[in-house]
Amino acid sequence: MNTPPLYRQLANHYLDAIRSGTLKTGERLPSIRLMMEKHAVSLSTAVQVCRELEDCGVLEARPRSGNYIRQPDTLPRSAPIALAPALDTRAYVGIHEQVCAVLKASQRATIKVNFASAYCAPELYPLKTLQDNMIKSLRYNACLLGTAGGACGNSALRNILARRALASKTHLAPERIVITNGATEAINLALRAVTRPGDTVAVESPTFYGLLQILESLNLRVLEVPASAHTGLNLQALQRLLQGPERVKVLIVIPNLQNPLGSIMPDANKARLVKLCAEHDTVLIEDDTYGDLVDSEQPLSTLKHWDRTDNVIYCASLNKTLAPGMRLGWISAGKWHDRVEMLKHAQSRGCEALSQLAASEFMRTPSYERYLRRLRKTLTQQRQQMSEAITRYFPLGTRVNNPQGGTLLWVELPRRHSSIAFFHEALKVGIQISPGDIFSNARRFDHFVRIGCGAPYSPRIDEAVLTLGRLLQHQG
């Protein structure tokens, strides 16, 4: 099949946004100049996009004002909402007992330097701006704290999230976004919407230990699929799994800056993954928590962008990019929206309104993009400094990944070292790390550790890395 010309691809991009409700009647389309910058296209291509939209009857040019979305005579309707199929109950298989032991040991220790956190240091977040926005929101909404919020969340925030998703060519209808208490609740709701206890769920290996805890709490059986620090999930291994005798109900993937590997899945792999899951009737849950921390001016594509069968449930969060204390996440569940909305209402009702208002007030301004650019630049420097220190102080044979964004490094130690023993030795001197063993149930990563780089590099941080290196030298 011939690929449509670029101007038609972009026109379809905006048409999809209009059909989903992300761009509404009466709203202004980005100017020709902005369209050229945003999509890196020529003047003639941007003009052709507008002409194509005019020919489709969805755009009108207003003299000295710009191009505006208009109500067409007819606009194709969205696909009908389908009910989730009946689910079979399977036997429960436990997942991972060691996670809780590690977390409890950390809670008992006196931590001086925390390398286990995936968050940025508090001073890197725009806390003053958010606090000012909260004060302003309370000033103009005197009854805010005395009023319960809607089950799906603040409409202004949902509109902003849908608009921002357009940058990655991801079309999310604002009215079908549900605000959640972080990505943890979003993934929890997604799993509860499409599984029953005993169902089989496939995950990347290694993967975030918090996900393993969610799966264990829901009595779900887990199968691990190998992933690499370069391209993420191994699609050949996944295909063999899906073609096997065991029915895989769900696959959960972090395609952009996978935790803990830091991998970014290539677009060709994303497209193939979405198609593969659709062919095998395996629901694909996407966690895009780290997408805004990628070192790129152009947002990376999501799995949802490649979804043509409404088989991808999109989950994301502002916990890593804006403020972890706000606990703001969201889910766009497609054909499972009604069930997710019901589960959210039954589980925790609506999310706290003040944080949503403060976040939306900031995110609607150009200052938010400038803040993200500064944050990405700062994190790049911190990762580089941490990587150099690990190379300098850790034993010969240590290898460090090179993620293109985020706050995490995945470190491979010489095989003679145990990350669990290393973890306990580090706790004794007040340093917390994440042992590789908790990122899998297969016990294949005991010679790996995850190191957080969210804090500005300082003499205190350098001394802590030096101390970790000495502990490893003694352990070896």
C-alpha positions as CSV (number, residue, x, y, z in Angstrom):
1,M,0.0,0.0,0.0
2,N,1.3,3.4,-0.9
3,T,2.0,5.8,1.9
4,P,-0.2,8.9,1.8
5,P,1.6,12.2,1.2
6,L,2.8,14.0,4.3
7,Y,0.2,16.8,4.1
8,R,-2.6,14.2,4.0
9,Q,-1.1,12.4,7.0
10,L,-1.0,15.6,9.0
11,A,-4.5,16.5,7.9
12,N,-5.7,13.1,9.1
13,H,-3.9,13.7,12.4
14,Y,-6.0,16.9,12.9
15,L,-9.2,15.2,11.6
16,D,-8.8,12.5,14.2
17,A,-8.4,15.2,16.9
18,I,-11.6,16.8,15.8
19,R,-13.5,13.5,15.7
20,S,-12.3,12.6,19.2
21,G,-13.4,16.0,20.6
22,T,-9.8,17.1,21.5
23,L,-10.2,20.0,19.0
24,K,-13.7,21.5,19.3
25,T,-15.8,23.6,17.0
26,G,-14.9,27.3,17.3
27,E,-11.3,26.6,18.4
28,R,-8.4,28.0,16.5
29,L,-6.1,25.7,14.6
30,P,-2.3,26.2,15.1
31,S,-1.1,29.0,12.8
32,I,0.9,28.1,9.6
33,R,4.1,29.1,11.2
34,L,3.4,27.1,14.4
35,M,2.4,24.1,12.3
36,M,5.7,24.3,10.4
37,E,7.7,24.4,13.7
38,K,5.6,21.7,15.4
39,H,5.7,19.2,12.6
40,A,9.0,20.2,11.0
41,V,7.4,20.7,7.6
42,S,7.7,23.3,4.8
43,L,5.4,26.2,4.2
44,S,3.8,24.5,1.2
45,T,3.0,21.4,3.2
46,A,1.4,23.4,6.1
47,V,-0.7,25.3,3.6
48,Q,-1.8,22.0,1.9
49,V,-2.8,20.7,5.3
50,C,-5.2,23.6,5.8
51,R,-6.6,23.3,2.3
52,E,-7.2,19.6,2.9
53,L,-9.1,20.4,6.1
54,E,-11.1,23.1,4.3
55,D,-12.0,20.5,1.6
56,C,-13.2,18.2,4.3
57,G,-15.5,20.9,5.6
58,V,-14.0,21.1,9.1
59,L,-11.9,24.4,8.8
60,E,-12.8,27.9,7.9
61,A,-10.4,30.8,7.3
62,R,-11.3,34.1,9.1
63,P,-9.7,37.2,7.6
64,R,-6.9,38.6,9.9
65,S,-7.8,36.1,12.5
66,G,-6.7,32.6,11.5
67,N,-8.1,29.2,10.8
68,Y,-10.9,27.9,13.0
69,I,-12.6,24.5,13.5
70,R,-16.1,24.5,12.1
71,Q,-19.0,22.1,12.4
72,P,-19.1,20.0,9.3
73,D,-22.2,18.9,7.6
74,T,-21.4,15.3,8.4
75,L,-18.5,13.8,10.4
76,P,-17.9,10.1,10.7
77,R,-18.9,8.8,14.1
78,S,-16.6,7.0,16.5
79,A,-16.8,3.2,16.7
80,P,-19.5,1.9,19.0
81,I,-18.5,1.2,22.6
82,A,-18.1,-2.6,23.0
83,L,-18.6,-4.5,26.3
84,A,-15.6,-6.3,27.7
85,P,-15.8,-10.0,27.0
86,A,-16.6,-12.6,29.7
87,L,-13.5,-13.5,31.7
88,D,-12.4,-17.0,32.8
89,T,-11.1,-17.6,36.3
90,R,-7.7,-19.2,36.6
91,A,-5.7,-20.5,39.6
92,Y,-3.8,-17.9,41.6
93,V,0.0,-18.0,41.5
94,G,2.0,-15.8,43.8
95,I,4.5,-13.4,42.3
96,H,7.2,-12.0,44.5
97,E,7.7,-12.1,48.3
98,Q,11.1,-10.4,48.4
99,V,9.8,-6.9,47.4
100,C,8.1,-6.4,50.8
101,A,11.2,-7.6,52.6
102,V,13.4,-5.1,50.8
103,L,10.9,-2.2,51.4
104,K,10.6,-3.0,55.1
105,A,14.3,-3.2,55.6
106,S,14.6,0.3,54.0
107,Q,11.9,1.7,56.3
108,R,13.7,0.4,59.4
109,A,17.1,2.0,58.4
110,T,18.3,5.5,58.9
111,I,18.7,6.8,55.3
112,K,21.2,9.5,54.6
113,V,21.4,9.3,50.8
114,N,18.6,7.7,48.8
115,F,19.5,6.3,45.4
116,A,16.4,4.1,45.3
117,S,14.0,6.9,44.4
118,A,12.8,7.4,40.9
119,Y,11.7,11.0,41.7
120,C,13.5,14.2,41.1
121,A,14.8,16.2,44.1
122,P,12.0,18.5,45.5
123,E,13.9,21.6,44.4
124,L,13.7,20.6,40.8
125,Y,9.9,20.7,40.8
126,P,8.0,24.0,40.2
127,L,6.7,23.9,43.8
128,K,6.4,27.7,44.2
129,T,4.3,28.1,41.1
130,L,2.0,25.2,42.1
131,Q,1.6,26.6,45.6
132,D,0.7,30.0,44.2
133,N,-1.8,28.4,41.8
134,M,-3.4,26.6,44.8
135,I,-3.8,29.8,46.7
136,K,-5.3,31.5,43.7
137,S,-7.7,28.6,43.2
138,L,-8.9,28.8,46.8
139,R,-9.3,32.5,46.5
140,Y,-11.5,32.3,43.5
141,N,-13.3,29.1,44.6
142,A,-14.1,29.6,48.2
143,C,-16.2,26.4,48.4
144,L,-13.6,24.2,46.7
145,L,-12.6,22.2,49.7
146,G,-16.2,21.7,50.7
147,T,-17.3,20.3,47.3
148,A,-16.7,16.8,46.1
149,G,-15.1,16.5,42.6
150,G,-16.4,14.6,39.7
151,A,-15.6,10.9,39.3
152,C,-13.6,11.5,36.1
153,G,-11.7,14.6,37.2
154,N,-11.4,18.2,36.4
155,S,-12.5,18.9,32.8
156,A,-9.9,21.6,32.2
157,L,-7.1,19.2,33.1
158,R,-8.5,16.5,30.9
159,N,-8.6,18.8,28.0
160,I,-5.0,19.8,28.5
161,L,-3.9,16.2,28.7
162,A,-5.7,15.4,25.5
163,R,-4.2,18.4,23.8
164,R,-0.7,17.5,25.0
165,A,-1.1,14.0,23.7
166,L,-1.6,15.3,20.2
167,A,2.1,16.2,20.1
168,S,2.9,12.5,20.1
169,K,0.1,11.9,17.5
170,T,-2.0,10.3,20.2
171,H,-5.7,11.0,20.1
172,L,-7.5,10.9,23.5
173,A,-11.0,12.1,23.8
174,P,-11.1,14.4,26.9
175,E,-14.4,13.1,28.1
176,R,-13.0,9.6,28.1
177,I,-10.0,10.4,30.3
178,V,-10.3,9.5,34.0
179,I,-8.0,11.3,36.5
180,T,-6.5,8.9,39.0
181,N,-4.3,8.8,42.1
182,G,-1.1,8.4,40.1
183,A,-0.3,5.7,37.5
184,T,-0.5,3.0,40.2
185,E,-4.3,3.5,40.4
186,A,-4.6,3.8,36.7
187,I,-2.9,0.5,36.0
188,N,-4.8,-1.1,38.9
189,L,-8.1,0.1,37.3
190,A,-7.0,-1.1,33.9
191,L,-6.3,-4.6,35.2
192,R,-9.5,-4.8,37.2
193,A,-11.5,-3.8,34.1
194,V,-10.2,-6.6,31.9
195,T,-9.1,-9.5,34.1
196,R,-10.3,-11.8,36.8
197,P,-8.2,-13.6,39.5
198,G,-6.1,-16.3,37.9
199,D,-5.8,-14.7,34.5
200,T,-2.4,-14.6,32.9
201,V,-0.6,-11.3,32.5
202,A,2.7,-10.9,30.6
203,V,5.2,-8.2,31.7
204,E,8.6,-7.1,30.6
205,S,11.6,-8.6,32.5
206,P,12.9,-6.8,34.4
207,T,10.0,-4.5,35.3
208,F,9.0,-2.1,38.0
209,Y,8.6,-3.9,41.3
210,G,5.5,-1.9,42.1
211,L,3.7,-3.5,39.1
212,L,4.6,-6.9,40.5
213,Q,2.9,-5.9,43.8
214,I,-0.2,-4.8,41.9
215,L,-0.4,-8.1,40.1
216,E,0.1,-10.0,43.3
217,S,-2.7,-8.1,45.0
218,L,-5.1,-9.0,42.2
219,N,-4.2,-12.7,42.3
220,L,-3.0,-12.6,38.7
221,R,-0.6,-15.1,37.2
222,V,2.5,-13.5,35.7
223,L,4.7,-14.5,32.8
224,E,7.9,-12.6,32.1
225,V,9.1,-11.6,28.6
226,P,12.8,-10.7,28.2
227,A,13.6,-7.0,27.5
228,S,16.8,-5.2,26.6
229,A,18.2,-1.8,27.6
230,H,18.3,-0.8,23.9
231,T,15.0,-1.7,22.3
232,G,12.8,-2.8,25.2
233,L,10.5,-5.8,25.0
234,N,11.8,-8.8,22.9
235,L,9.0,-9.2,20.3
236,Q,10.2,-12.6,19.1
237,A,10.0,-14.0,22.7
238,L,6.5,-12.4,23.0
239,Q,5.3,-13.9,19.8
240,R,6.4,-17.4,20.9
241,L,4.6,-16.8,24.2
242,L,1.4,-15.7,22.5
243,Q,1.5,-18.7,20.1
244,G,1.9,-21.1,23.0
245,P,-0.8,-23.0,24.9
246,E,-1.3,-20.5,27.7
247,R,-3.9,-17.7,27.1
248,V,-2.3,-14.4,27.8
249,K,-5.1,-12.0,28.7
250,V,-3.0,-8.8,29.2
251,L,0.5,-7.4,28.4
252,I,1.8,-4.4,30.3
253,V,4.6,-2.4,28.7
254,I,6.5,0.8,29.4
255,P,7.6,1.7,25.8
256,N,9.4,5.0,26.6
257,L,12.1,5.0,29.2
258,Q,11.2,1.6,30.6
259,N,11.7,1.2,34.4
260,P,14.4,0.0,35.3
261,L,16.1,-0.4,31.9
262,G,15.6,3.1,30.5
263,S,15.0,1.6,27.0
264,I,13.0,3.3,24.3
265,M,11.1,1.0,21.9
266,P,11.6,1.9,18.2
267,D,8.5,3.0,16.3
268,A,8.6,-0.1,14.1
269,N,8.6,-2.3,17.2
270,K,5.7,-0.3,18.7
271,A,3.6,-0.8,15.6
272,R,4.4,-4.5,15.4
273,L,3.7,-5.0,19.1
274,V,0.2,-3.3,18.9
275,K,-0.6,-5.4,15.8
276,L,0.6,-8.6,17.5
277,C,-1.5,-8.1,20.6
278,A,-4.6,-7.3,18.6
279,E,-4.1,-10.5,16.5
280,H,-3.9,-12.6,19.7
281,D,-6.7,-10.8,21.5
282,T,-4.3,-9.7,24.2
283,V,-5.2,-6.4,25.9
284,L,-2.2,-4.0,25.8
285,I,-1.8,-1.7,28.8
286,E,0.7,1.1,28.2
287,D,2.4,3.0,31.0
288,D,3.7,6.3,29.7
289,T,4.7,7.8,33.0
290,Y,8.2,8.8,31.8
291,G,7.4,10.0,28.3
292,D,7.9,13.7,29.0
293,L,11.4,13.1,30.4
294,V,12.8,11.8,27.1
295,D,15.7,13.9,25.8
296,S,14.0,15.0,22.7
297,E,12.3,18.2,21.5
298,Q,9.9,16.0,19.5
299,P,7.7,13.8,21.7
300,L,8.1,10.1,21.1
301,S,5.1,8.1,19.7
302,T,3.0,6.1,22.1
303,L,1.6,2.6,21.6
304,K,-1.8,4.2,21.6
305,H,-0.8,6.1,18.5
306,W,-0.5,2.8,16.6
307,D,-3.7,1.4,18.0
308,R,-6.3,0.8,15.3
309,T,-8.6,-1.6,17.1
310,D,-9.1,0.2,20.5
311,N,-7.0,-2.6,22.1
312,V,-4.6,-0.3,24.0
313,I,-5.4,1.1,27.5
314,Y,-3.2,4.2,28.0
315,C,-2.0,5.1,31.5
316,A,0.2,8.0,32.5
317,S,1.2,10.2,35.4
318,L,2.5,13.6,36.5
319,N,4.3,12.1,39.5
320,K,7.7,12.1,38.0
321,T,7.4,15.3,35.9
322,L,5.5,17.8,37.9
323,A,5.0,17.0,41.6
324,P,4.9,13.5,43.3
325,G,2.9,14.9,46.2
326,M,0.0,15.7,44.0
327,R,-0.5,12.1,43.0
328,L,-2.0,12.9,39.6
329,G,-2.3,10.2,37.0
330,W,-4.8,9.4,34.3
331,I,-6.2,6.6,32.2
332,S,-7.8,6.5,28.7
333,A,-9.4,3.1,28.6
334,G,-11.2,3.2,25.2
335,K,-14.0,0.6,25.0
336,W,-13.5,-0.2,28.7
337,H,-14.1,3.4,29.7
338,D,-17.5,2.8,31.3
339,R,-16.2,-0.1,33.4
340,V,-13.1,1.9,34.5
341,E,-15.3,4.8,35.5
342,M,-17.5,2.5,37.6
343,L,-14.5,0.9,39.2
344,K,-12.9,4.3,40.0
345,H,-16.1,5.5,41.6
346,A,-16.5,2.3,43.6
347,Q,-12.8,2.3,44.7
348,S,-12.0,5.9,45.5
349,R,-14.6,8.3,44.1
350,G,-13.1,11.4,42.4
351,C,-9.5,12.7,43.0
352,E,-8.8,15.8,45.1
353,A,-9.7,18.9,43.1
354,L,-7.2,21.5,44.3
355,S,-4.2,19.7,42.9
356,Q,-5.9,19.3,39.5
357,L,-6.7,23.0,39.3
358,A,-3.2,24.0,40.3
359,A,-1.7,21.6,37.7
360,S,-4.0,22.6,34.9
361,E,-3.4,26.3,35.5
362,F,0.4,25.8,35.1
363,M,0.2,23.3,32.2
364,R,-1.9,25.5,30.1
365,T,0.9,28.2,29.9
366,P,4.1,28.2,27.8
367,S,6.0,28.2,31.2
368,Y,5.2,24.5,31.5
369,E,7.1,23.5,28.3
370,R,10.0,25.8,29.4
371,Y,10.1,24.0,32.7
372,L,10.2,20.6,31.1
373,R,13.1,21.6,28.9
374,R,15.0,22.8,31.9
375,L,14.2,19.7,33.8
376,R,15.3,17.4,31.0
377,K,18.6,19.3,30.6
378,T,19.3,19.1,34.3
379,L,18.5,15.4,34.5
380,T,20.8,14.7,31.5
381,Q,23.7,16.4,33.4
382,Q,22.9,14.5,36.6
383,R,22.8,11.1,34.9
384,Q,26.1,11.8,33.2
385,Q,27.8,12.8,36.4
386,M,26.4,9.7,38.2
387,S,27.4,7.4,35.4
388,E,31.0,8.8,35.4
389,A,31.2,8.4,39.2
390,I,30.0,4.8,39.0
391,T,32.6,4.0,36.3
392,R,35.2,5.7,38.5
393,Y,34.5,4.0,41.8
394,F,32.8,0.7,41.1
395,P,34.8,-2.5,40.4
396,L,36.3,-3.2,37.0
397,G,33.7,-5.0,34.9
398,T,30.8,-2.8,36.0
399,R,28.6,-1.7,33.1
400,V,26.1,1.2,33.1
401,N,23.3,1.8,30.6
402,N,22.9,5.1,28.8
403,P,19.2,6.0,28.8
404,Q,18.0,8.9,26.7
405,G,16.2,10.6,29.5
406,G,14.7,10.1,33.0
407,T,16.1,9.7,36.5
408,L,17.4,6.1,36.5
409,L,20.5,4.1,35.7
410,W,20.5,0.3,35.4
411,V,23.9,-0.9,36.6
412,E,25.3,-4.4,35.9
413,L,27.9,-5.6,38.5
414,P,30.4,-8.3,38.0
415,R,28.6,-11.6,38.5
416,R,30.4,-12.4,41.7
417,H,28.4,-9.7,43.4
418,S,25.0,-10.1,45.0
419,S,22.7,-7.0,44.8
420,I,20.7,-8.2,47.8
421,A,23.9,-8.5,49.9
422,F,25.1,-5.1,48.5
423,F,21.7,-3.6,49.4
424,H,21.9,-4.6,53.1
425,E,25.5,-3.5,53.4
426,A,24.7,-0.1,51.9
427,L,21.8,0.3,54.4
428,K,24.2,-0.2,57.3
429,V,26.0,3.0,56.2
430,G,22.8,4.9,55.5
431,I,22.7,4.5,51.7
432,Q,19.6,3.1,49.9
433,I,19.7,1.4,46.5
434,S,17.3,-0.8,44.6
435,P,18.6,-4.4,44.3
436,G,18.0,-5.9,40.9
437,D,16.3,-9.0,42.3
438,I,13.1,-7.2,43.1
439,F,12.5,-6.3,39.5
440,S,11.7,-9.8,38.5
441,N,10.3,-13.0,39.9
442,A,12.9,-15.1,37.9
443,R,15.9,-14.2,40.1
444,R,18.0,-13.4,37.1
445,F,19.0,-9.9,38.1
446,D,20.8,-10.3,41.4
447,H,24.0,-8.8,40.0
448,F,22.1,-5.6,38.9
449,V,21.2,-2.5,40.8
450,R,19.0,0.5,39.9
451,I,20.5,3.9,40.9
452,G,18.4,7.0,41.0
453,C,19.8,10.3,39.7
454,G,17.1,12.7,40.6
455,A,19.1,14.8,43.0
456,P,21.7,17.4,41.8
457,Y,25.2,16.0,41.9
458,S,27.2,17.2,44.9
459,P,30.2,16.3,47.1
460,R,27.8,14.5,49.4
461,I,26.5,12.4,46.5
462,D,30.0,11.7,45.2
463,E,31.1,10.5,48.7
464,A,28.1,8.2,48.8
465,V,29.0,6.7,45.4
466,L,32.6,6.3,46.5
467,T,31.3,4.5,49.7
468,L,29.3,2.1,47.5
469,G,32.3,1.4,45.4
470,R,34.4,0.5,48.5
471,L,31.6,-1.8,49.8
472,L,31.7,-3.7,46.4
473,Q,35.5,-4.0,46.6
474,H,35.2,-5.5,50.0
475,Q,32.3,-7.8,48.9
476,G,34.4,-9.1,45.9
